[in-house]
Amino acid sequence: MSGSNMNIILLGAPGAGKGTLAKELSGKRNFLHVSTGDIFRAEIAEKTPLGLKANEFIRKGLLVPDDLVLDLVKNRLAGEKGNKLFDGFPRTVEQAEALDSWFASRGEKIDAVLSLDVSEQAVVGRLCARRICSGCGKIYNLKTCPPKKEGFCDFCSKPLLHRKDDTPEVIVSRLQVYRFQNEPLLSYYRKAGLLTVIDGSNSPEKAFSEAEEVLFGK
């Protein structure tokens, strides 16, 4: 699979390694990294009309409605013509159908959907060992990518935080919810012949190599 303009979707449970793979692909293969979380934060910080609407739901702990999520994504991508990689979006079949329709109106399409599959045990191990910088947000793993100085960020020297929801019980519950919500989406892309499952239990380097082989035949 190759081409001058590719649209890729990357799916996976919390702790599957989506963010790491997305950064590798966007950096080495010139994809625009499209993360709804990043879009929300930027629009809210800039106090745009769409950002203010989204923040009303977020402040109440509610999910941002599908139509508003798509409006935010469309607004962000309005002038973009190059390769795009969607990180954890769409989240529902309704969002997927709306995204397909929007791409069709632009004469584009989704070229591939990669789903990182990781065992429950591996995800629990990763997230329990996860630490996040309170300053710059860099993510560490005490087992596979520890900071040079225990408890502090290598880059900005701010303290590292352990998220309260990174406990085995909460993680297992989040995984169960994710799988229940995500299966219809996987089925949607499986039927469309776009889905490839990648073993996310391997190293980030191996996952990147598998993704490159699927996307570029190398």
C-alpha positions as protocol buffer text, in pm:
chain_id: "A"
residue {
  index: 1
  type: MET
  ca { x: 0 y: 0 z: 0 }
}
residue {
  index: 2
  type: SER
  ca { x: 145 y: 335 z: -95 }
}
residue {
  index: 3
  type: GLY
  ca { x: 49 y: 673 z: -229 }
}
residue {
  index: 4
  type: SER
  ca { x: 117 y: 1045 z: -204 }
}
residue {
  index: 5
  type: ASN
  ca { x: -183 y: 1105 z: 23 }
}
residue {
  index: 6
  type: MET
  ca { x: -270 y: 845 z: 287 }
}
residue {
  index: 7
  type: ASN
  ca { x: -531 y: 856 z: 562 }
}
residue {
  index: 8
  type: ILE
  ca { x: -463 y: 608 z: 843 }
}
residue {
  index: 9
  type: ILE
  ca { x: -657 y: 528 z: 1161 }
}
residue {
  index: 10
  type: LEU
  ca { x: -477 y: 389 z: 1465 }
}
residue {
  index: 11
  type: LEU
  ca { x: -686 y: 212 z: 1731 }
}
residue {
  index: 12
  type: GLY
  ca { x: -596 y: 42 z: 2057 }
}
residue {
  index: 13
  type: ALA
  ca { x: -686 y: 13 z: 2423 }
}
residue {
  index: 14
  type: PRO
  ca { x: -536 y: 241 z: 2691 }
}
residue {
  index: 15
  type: GLY
  ca { x: -172 y: 141 z: 2729 }
}
residue {
  index: 16
  type: ALA
  ca { x: -156 y: -36 z: 2392 }
}
residue {
  index: 17
  type: GLY
  ca { x: 108 y: 204 z: 2262 }
}
residue {
  index: 18
  type: LYS
  ca { x: -99 y: 416 z: 2021 }
}
residue {
  index: 19
  type: GLY
  ca { x: 71 y: 740 z: 2117 }
}
residue {
  index: 20
  type: THR
  ca { x: 422 y: 599 z: 2072 }
}
residue {
  index: 21
  type: LEU
  ca { x: 343 y: 443 z: 1734 }
}
residue {
  index: 22
  type: ALA
  ca { x: 163 y: 757 z: 1617 }
}
residue {
  index: 23
  type: LYS
  ca { x: 465 y: 973 z: 1700 }
}
residue {
  index: 24
  type: GLU
  ca { x: 699 y: 733 z: 1518 }
}
residue {
  index: 25
  type: LEU
  ca { x: 486 y: 725 z: 1204 }
}
residue {
  index: 26
  type: SER
  ca { x: 422 y: 1099 z: 1201 }
}
residue {
  index: 27
  type: GLY
  ca { x: 790 y: 1174 z: 1255 }
}
residue {
  index: 28
  type: LYS
  ca { x: 946 y: 922 z: 1016 }
}
residue {
  index: 29
  type: ARG
  ca { x: 673 y: 898 z: 752 }
}
residue {
  index: 30
  type: ASN
  ca { x: 548 y: 1256 z: 746 }
}
residue {
  index: 31
  type: PHE
  ca { x: 194 y: 1197 z: 872 }
}
residue {
  index: 32
  type: LEU
  ca { x: -5 y: 1475 z: 1035 }
}
residue {
  index: 33
  type: HIS
  ca { x: -82 y: 1335 z: 1382 }
}
residue {
  index: 34
  type: VAL
  ca { x: -453 y: 1395 z: 1445 }
}
residue {
  index: 35
  type: SER
  ca { x: -544 y: 1348 z: 1812 }
}
residue {
  index: 36
  type: THR
  ca { x: -886 y: 1466 z: 1927 }
}
residue {
  index: 37
  type: GLY
  ca { x: -742 y: 1532 z: 2274 }
}
residue {
  index: 38
  type: ASP
  ca { x: -483 y: 1767 z: 2126 }
}
residue {
  index: 39
  type: ILE
  ca { x: -750 y: 1936 z: 1911 }
}
residue {
  index: 40
  type: PHE
  ca { x: -979 y: 1983 z: 2212 }
}
residue {
  index: 41
  type: ARG
  ca { x: -700 y: 2135 z: 2421 }
}
residue {
  index: 42
  type: ALA
  ca { x: -591 y: 2373 z: 2142 }
}
residue {
  index: 43
  type: GLU
  ca { x: -945 y: 2490 z: 2064 }
}
residue {
  index: 44
  type: ILE
  ca { x: -1025 y: 2539 z: 2434 }
}
residue {
  index: 45
  type: ALA
  ca { x: -699 y: 2729 z: 2495 }
}
residue {
  index: 46
  type: GLU
  ca { x: -774 y: 2957 z: 2199 }
}
residue {
  index: 47
  type: LYS
  ca { x: -1135 y: 3000 z: 2321 }
}
residue {
  index: 48
  type: THR
  ca { x: -1279 y: 2932 z: 1977 }
}
residue {
  index: 49
  type: PRO
  ca { x: -1659 y: 2887 z: 1949 }
}
residue {
  index: 50
  type: LEU
  ca { x: -1617 y: 2513 z: 1896 }
}
residue {
  index: 51
  type: GLY
  ca { x: -1368 y: 2489 z: 2181 }
}
residue {
  index: 52
  type: LEU
  ca { x: -1605 y: 2667 z: 2420 }
}
residue {
  index: 53
  type: LYS
  ca { x: -1886 y: 2429 z: 2321 }
}
residue {
  index: 54
  type: ALA
  ca { x: -1665 y: 2124 z: 2379 }
}
residue {
  index: 55
  type: ASN
  ca { x: -1546 y: 2257 z: 2714 }
}
residue {
  index: 56
  type: GLU
  ca { x: -1904 y: 2276 z: 2842 }
}
residue {
  index: 57
  type: PHE
  ca { x: -1929 y: 1897 z: 2812 }
}
residue {
  index: 58
  type: ILE
  ca { x: -1574 y: 1824 z: 2932 }
}
residue {
  index: 59
  type: ARG
  ca { x: -1617 y: 2036 z: 3250 }
}
residue {
  index: 60
  type: LYS
  ca { x: -1925 y: 1833 z: 3339 }
}
residue {
  index: 61
  type: GLY
  ca { x: -1743 y: 1505 z: 3281 }
}
residue {
  index: 62
  type: LEU
  ca { x: -1959 y: 1426 z: 2979 }
}
residue {
  index: 63
  type: LEU
  ca { x: -1856 y: 1287 z: 2641 }
}
residue {
  index: 64
  type: VAL
  ca { x: -1837 y: 1546 z: 2365 }
}
residue {
  index: 65
  type: PRO
  ca { x: -2121 y: 1465 z: 2117 }
}
residue {
  index: 66
  type: ASP
  ca { x: -2027 y: 1296 z: 1790 }
}
residue {
  index: 67
  type: ASP
  ca { x: -2134 y: 1586 z: 1570 }
}
residue {
  index: 68
  type: LEU
  ca { x: -1926 y: 1836 z: 1770 }
}
residue {
  index: 69
  type: VAL
  ca { x: -1622 y: 1606 z: 1768 }
}
residue {
  index: 70
  type: LEU
  ca { x: -1646 y: 1578 z: 1390 }
}
residue {
  index: 71
  type: ASP
  ca { x: -1687 y: 1956 z: 1353 }
}
residue {
  index: 72
  type: LEU
  ca { x: -1369 y: 2005 z: 1556 }
}
residue {
  index: 73
  type: VAL
  ca { x: -1178 y: 1752 z: 1344 }
}
residue {
  index: 74
  type: LYS
  ca { x: -1308 y: 1898 z: 1016 }
}
residue {
  index: 75
  type: ASN
  ca { x: -1215 y: 2248 z: 1127 }
}
residue {
  index: 76
  type: ARG
  ca { x: -862 y: 2134 z: 1214 }
}
residue {
  index: 77
  type: LEU
  ca { x: -815 y: 1953 z: 883 }
}
residue {
  index: 78
  type: ALA
  ca { x: -988 y: 2201 z: 652 }
}
residue {
  index: 79
  type: GLY
  ca { x: -667 y: 2312 z: 482 }
}
residue {
  index: 80
  type: GLU
  ca { x: -466 y: 1991 z: 514 }
}
residue {
  index: 81
  type: LYS
  ca { x: -391 y: 1796 z: 196 }
}
residue {
  index: 82
  type: GLY
  ca { x: -111 y: 1560 z: 304 }
}
residue {
  index: 83
  type: ASN
  ca { x: -89 y: 1229 z: 492 }
}
residue {
  index: 84
  type: LYS
  ca { x: -306 y: 1210 z: 804 }
}
residue {
  index: 85
  type: LEU
  ca { x: -293 y: 967 z: 1096 }
}
residue {
  index: 86
  type: PHE
  ca { x: -593 y: 956 z: 1332 }
}
residue {
  index: 87
  type: ASP
  ca { x: -492 y: 854 z: 1684 }
}
residue {
  index: 88
  type: GLY
  ca { x: -785 y: 694 z: 1868 }
}
residue {
  index: 89
  type: PHE
  ca { x: -1047 y: 854 z: 1644 }
}
residue {
  index: 90
  type: PRO
  ca { x: -1313 y: 765 z: 1545 }
}
residue {
  index: 91
  type: ARG
  ca { x: -1441 y: 605 z: 1866 }
}
residue {
  index: 92
  type: THR
  ca { x: -1787 y: 500 z: 1745 }
}
residue {
  index: 93
  type: VAL
  ca { x: -1940 y: 358 z: 1428 }
}
residue {
  index: 94
  type: GLU
  ca { x: -2139 y: 682 z: 1394 }
}
residue {
  index: 95
  type: GLN
  ca { x: -1817 y: 884 z: 1398 }
}
residue {
  index: 96
  type: ALA
  ca { x: -1662 y: 642 z: 1146 }
}
residue {
  index: 97
  type: GLU
  ca { x: -1957 y: 677 z: 907 }
}
residue {
  index: 98
  type: ALA
  ca { x: -1950 y: 1056 z: 935 }
}
residue {
  index: 99
  type: LEU
  ca { x: -1574 y: 1061 z: 874 }
}
residue {
  index: 100
  type: ASP
  ca { x: -1616 y: 841 z: 566 }
}
residue {
  index: 101
  type: SER
  ca { x: -1882 y: 1076 z: 429 }
}
residue {
  index: 102
  type: TRP
  ca { x: -1666 y: 1380 z: 488 }
}
residue {
  index: 103
  type: PHE
  ca { x: -1365 y: 1221 z: 319 }
}
residue {
  index: 104
  type: ALA
  ca { x: -1584 y: 1119 z: 23 }
}
residue {
  index: 105
  type: SER
  ca { x: -1695 y: 1482 z: -15 }
}
residue {
  index: 106
  type: ARG
  ca { x: -1326 y: 1575 z: -46 }
}
residue {
  index: 107
  type: GLY
  ca { x: -1249 y: 1296 z: -293 }
}
residue {
  index: 108
  type: GLU
  ca { x: -1052 y: 1107 z: -25 }
}
residue {
  index: 109
  type: LYS
  ca { x: -1089 y: 787 z: 174 }
}
residue {
  index: 110
  type: ILE
  ca { x: -949 y: 590 z: 466 }
}
residue {
  index: 111
  type: ASP
  ca { x: -661 y: 377 z: 336 }
}
residue {
  index: 112
  type: ALA
  ca { x: -595 y: 153 z: 637 }
}
residue {
  index: 113
  type: VAL
  ca { x: -692 y: 93 z: 998 }
}
residue {
  index: 114
  type: LEU
  ca { x: -431 y: -47 z: 1236 }
}
residue {
  index: 115
  type: SER
  ca { x: -545 y: -192 z: 1569 }
}
residue {
  index: 116
  type: LEU
  ca { x: -286 y: -255 z: 1839 }
}
residue {
  index: 117
  type: ASP
  ca { x: -382 y: -570 z: 2028 }
}
residue {
  index: 118
  type: VAL
  ca { x: -231 y: -611 z: 2376 }
}
residue {
  index: 119
  type: SER
  ca { x: -310 y: -864 z: 2648 }
}
residue {
  index: 120
  type: GLU
  ca { x: -479 y: -745 z: 2966 }
}
residue {
  index: 121
  type: GLN
  ca { x: -177 y: -853 z: 3170 }
}
residue {
  index: 122
  type: ALA
  ca { x: 60 y: -647 z: 2954 }
}
residue {
  index: 123
  type: VAL
  ca { x: -157 y: -336 z: 2973 }
}
residue {
  index: 124
  type: VAL
  ca { x: -188 y: -361 z: 3353 }
}
residue {
  index: 125
  type: GLY
  ca { x: 190 y: -396 z: 3382 }
}
residue {
  index: 126
  type: ARG
  ca { x: 254 y: -97 z: 3156 }
}
residue {
  index: 127
  type: LEU
  ca { x: 5 y: 141 z: 3311 }
}
residue {
  index: 128
  type: CYS
  ca { x: 91 y: 56 z: 3671 }
}
residue {
  index: 129
  type: ALA
  ca { x: 451 y: 146 z: 3589 }
}
residue {
  index: 130
  type: ARG
  ca { x: 356 y: 464 z: 3401 }
}
residue {
  index: 131
  type: ARG
  ca { x: 466 y: 802 z: 3532 }
}
residue {
  index: 132
  type: ILE
  ca { x: 378 y: 1139 z: 3377 }
}
residue {
  index: 133
  type: CYS
  ca { x: 578 y: 1460 z: 3409 }
}
residue {
  index: 134
  type: SER
  ca { x: 383 y: 1729 z: 3595 }
}
residue {
  index: 135
  type: GLY
  ca { x: 553 y: 1992 z: 3383 }
}
residue {
  index: 136
  type: CYS
  ca { x: 595 y: 1897 z: 3017 }
}
residue {
  index: 137
  type: GLY
  ca { x: 372 y: 1589 z: 3015 }
}
residue {
  index: 138
  type: LYS
  ca { x: 640 y: 1344 z: 2898 }
}
residue {
  index: 139
  type: ILE
  ca { x: 545 y: 983 z: 2974 }
}
residue {
  index: 140
  type: TYR
  ca { x: 788 y: 741 z: 3139 }
}
residue {
  index: 141
  type: ASN
  ca { x: 767 y: 372 z: 3226 }
}
residue {
  index: 142
  type: LEU
  ca { x: 960 y: 261 z: 3533 }
}
residue {
  index: 143
  type: LYS
  ca { x: 1035 y: -77 z: 3371 }
}
residue {
  index: 144
  type: THR
  ca { x: 1108 y: 4 z: 3008 }
}
residue {
  index: 145
  type: CYS
  ca { x: 1179 y: 378 z: 2997 }
}
residue {
  index: 146
  type: PRO
  ca { x: 1268 y: 508 z: 3345 }
}
residue {
  index: 147
  type: PRO
  ca { x: 1387 y: 864 z: 3412 }
}
residue {
  index: 148
  type: LYS
  ca { x: 1758 y: 918 z: 3475 }
}
residue {
  index: 149
  type: LYS
  ca { x: 1681 y: 1065 z: 3817 }
}
residue {
  index: 150
  type: GLU
  ca { x: 1413 y: 875 z: 4007 }
}
residue {
  index: 151
  type: GLY
  ca { x: 1091 y: 1074 z: 4038 }
}
residue {
  index: 152
  type: PHE
  ca { x: 1193 y: 1363 z: 3813 }
}
residue {
  index: 153
  type: CYS
  ca { x: 1169 y: 1444 z: 3442 }
}
residue {
  index: 154
  type: ASP
  ca { x: 1486 y: 1426 z: 3232 }
}
residue {
  index: 155
  type: PHE
  ca { x: 1386 y: 1732 z: 3029 }
}
residue {
  index: 156
  type: CYS
  ca { x: 1225 y: 1986 z: 3262 }
}
residue {
  index: 157
  type: SER
  ca { x: 1320 y: 1841 z: 3604 }
}
residue {
  index: 158
  type: LYS
  ca { x: 960 y: 1863 z: 3730 }
}
residue {
  index: 159
  type: PRO
  ca { x: 823 y: 1582 z: 3954 }
}
residue {
  index: 160
  type: LEU
  ca { x: 669 y: 1274 z: 3794 }
}
residue {
  index: 161
  type: LEU
  ca { x: 312 y: 1181 z: 3881 }
}
residue {
  index: 162
  type: HIS
  ca { x: 140 y: 843 z: 3914 }
}
residue {
  index: 163
  type: ARG
  ca { x: -218 y: 876 z: 3792 }
}
residue {
  index: 164
  type: LYS
  ca { x: -477 y: 770 z: 4050 }
}
residue {
  index: 165
  type: ASP
  ca { x: -656 y: 556 z: 3791 }
}
residue {
  index: 166
  type: ASP
  ca { x: -341 y: 363 z: 3700 }
}
residue {
  index: 167
  type: THR
  ca { x: -424 y: 80 z: 3942 }
}
residue {
  index: 168
  type: PRO
  ca { x: -491 y: -283 z: 3841 }
}
residue {
  index: 169
  type: GLU
  ca { x: -860 y: -273 z: 3935 }
}
residue {
  index: 170
  type: VAL
  ca { x: -935 y: 51 z: 3750 }
}
residue {
  index: 171
  type: ILE
  ca { x: -727 y: -51 z: 3447 }
}
residue {
  index: 172
  type: VAL
  ca { x: -912 y: -385 z: 3410 }
}
residue {
  index: 173
  type: SER
  ca { x: -1243 y: -200 z: 3432 }
}
residue {
  index: 174
  type: ARG
  ca { x: -1133 y: 52 z: 3168 }
}
residue {
  index: 175
  type: LEU
  ca { x: -1024 y: -230 z: 2937 }
}
residue {
  index: 176
  type: GLN
  ca { x: -1360 y: -404 z: 2968 }
}
residue {
  index: 177
  type: VAL
  ca { x: -1542 y: -82 z: 2880 }
}
residue {
  index: 178
  type: TYR
  ca { x: -1306 y: -16 z: 2589 }
}
residue {
  index: 179
  type: ARG
  ca { x: -1352 y: -362 z: 2439 }
}
residue {
  index: 180
  type: PHE
  ca { x: -1729 y: -344 z: 2469 }
}
residue {
  index: 181
  type: GLN
  ca { x: -1740 y: -4 z: 2299 }
}
residue {
  index: 182
  type: ASN
  ca { x: -1470 y: -76 z: 2042 }
}
residue {
  index: 183
  type: GLU
  ca { x: -1585 y: -412 z: 1900 }
}
residue {
  index: 184
  type: PRO
  ca { x: -1856 y: -261 z: 1673 }
}
residue {
  index: 185
  type: LEU
  ca { x: -1595 y: -20 z: 1534 }
}
residue {
  index: 186
  type: LEU
  ca { x: -1349 y: -303 z: 1464 }
}
residue {
  index: 187
  type: SER
  ca { x: -1629 y: -497 z: 1295 }
}
residue {
  index: 188
  type: TYR
  ca { x: -1714 y: -193 z: 1081 }
}
residue {
  index: 189
  type: TYR
  ca { x: -1358 y: -162 z: 950 }
}
residue {
  index: 190
  type: ARG
  ca { x: -1314 y: -540 z: 924 }
}
residue {
  index: 191
  type: LYS
  ca { x: -1615 y: -558 z: 691 }
}
residue {
  index: 192
  type: ALA
  ca { x: -1470 y: -273 z: 487 }
}
residue {
  index: 193
  type: GLY
  ca { x: -1149 y: -473 z: 440 }
}
residue {
  index: 194
  type: LEU
  ca { x: -938 y: -201 z: 602 }
}
residue {
  index: 195
  type: LEU
  ca { x: -848 y: -355 z: 939 }
}
residue {
  index: 196
  type: THR
  ca { x: -508 y: -501 z: 1026 }
}
residue {
  index: 197
  type: VAL
  ca { x: -434 y: -616 z: 1381 }
}
residue {
  index: 198
  type: ILE
  ca { x: -79 y: -556 z: 1508 }
}
residue {
  index: 199
  type: ASP
  ca { x: 67 y: -728 z: 1815 }
}
residue {
  index: 200
  type: GLY
  ca { x: 115 y: -440 z: 2057 }
}
residue {
  index: 201
  type: SER
  ca { x: 275 y: -667 z: 2319 }
}
residue {
  index: 202
  type: ASN
  ca { x: 600 y: -646 z: 2123 }
}
residue {
  index: 203
  type: SER
  ca { x: 852 y: -364 z: 2157 }
}
residue {
  index: 204
  type: PRO
  ca { x: 768 y: -21 z: 2007 }
}
residue {
  index: 205
  type: GLU
  ca { x: 1032 y: -88 z: 1742 }
}
residue {
  index: 206
  type: LYS
  ca { x: 865 y: -414 z: 1640 }
}
residue {
  index: 207
  type: ALA
  ca { x: 520 y: -252 z: 1630 }
}
residue {
  index: 208
  type: PHE
  ca { x: 657 y: 26 z: 1409 }
}
residue {
  index: 209
  type: SER
  ca { x: 819 y: -229 z: 1177 }
}
residue {
  index: 210
  type: GLU
  ca { x: 490 y: -419 z: 1143 }
}
residue {
  index: 211
  type: ALA
  ca { x: 300 y: -97 z: 1073 }
}
residue {
  index: 212
  type: GLU
  ca { x: 549 y: 4 z: 805 }
}
residue {
  index: 213
  type: GLU
  ca { x: 515 y: -336 z: 638 }
}
residue {
  index: 214
  type: VAL
  ca { x: 135 y: -306 z: 629 }
}
residue {
  index: 215
  type: LEU
  ca { x: 135 y: 51 z: 502 }
}
residue {
  index: 216
  type: PHE
  ca { x: 435 y: 56 z: 274 }
}
residue {
  index: 217
  type: GLY
  ca { x: 524 y: -305 z: 205 }
}
residue {
  index: 218
  type: LYS
  ca { x: 864 y: -279 z: 372 }
}
